[in-house]
Amino acid sequence: MKKIFLLALLFGTFLFSACSETNVIENLPDQNPDAAPVSGNFKKNVLIEDYTGTWCGNCTRVAYAVDQVKLQTDKAVTVAIHNGNDPYNFDGIAPLKDLILPNTQLALPVSRLNRMTVWTFPEPTNIQQAIDLTGNNTFLGLALNSTVSNGTINLEVKMKFIQNYSNLKLVVYLLEDKLHYDQRNYTNYYNGVNPIPNFEHNHVLRSAITNILGDPLTGTTNGSEIVQPFTLPIPANISNPANISFAAFIVGSDNKVLNARAALANENQSFQINP
């Protein structure tokens, strides 16, 4: 009788643990980046957050690695978060720094995959680590539609779910491309030139449209579609509105990215769903 009671107690504990799981995924997809696409599943993109600075001579190492990833896959969403004495310094970096490096100074270069995973040094020889976080099958997708005109940004982030999830958050970034400024370079990358004159800085974080750690989502159940609209003035720090772009991603309660999507201004996207 005592054994039966103990077994029942263990079983009940297991059920409670399973039911209290914050991100409920009923059937895990094949996570292999080369797995065959399953009809109805979404493409899985990787988010690369590159903490960088124009003054940081070793940051070109990560920038070069990002370039190599983007040459090998179209499933990479990249963000450059500038810090320090830099014309593109992002003032709101503190919550991110406290998330990824609590009680530690932010000594650049720093890079993270899907927000929380350290990109192994040296990043240019570990391109596959980023690619391995992409795939053809996942259970939530994003699509972005926007118009940028007359000093105003209208952005619509669509999210679709084919499994039940809970405790998710949405992060949306406003980025700017084609920013030219000299870049310090203490590496052999980019032909070892130091500084690199008029280096092109892309996917530079200019504003967090949501809370930088994410806005809570509700209704993330199997078959649901959520549309989140945003209307805001073009920020004063934008050099050229024609070069605005966006990144949106969904994180779980562990702050790890489940999927991400990048979009240009005035782009009208469909979900990346397998036929």
Secondary structure, DSSP 8 states (H G I E B T S, - for coil): -HHHHHHHHHHHHHHHHHHT-SS--SS-----TTS---TT-EEE-EEEEEEE-TT-TTTHHHHHHHHHHHHH-S-EEEEEEE-SS-TT--GGGHHHHHHHSTTS---S-EEEETTTEE--SSGGG-HHHHHTT-EEEESEEEEEEEEEETTEEEEEEEEEESS---S-EEEEEEEE--EEEEE---SSGGGG-SSEEEEEE-SEEEEESS-TT-EE-----TT-EEEEEEEEE--TT-S-GGGEEEEEEEE-TT--EEEEEEEETT-B----B--
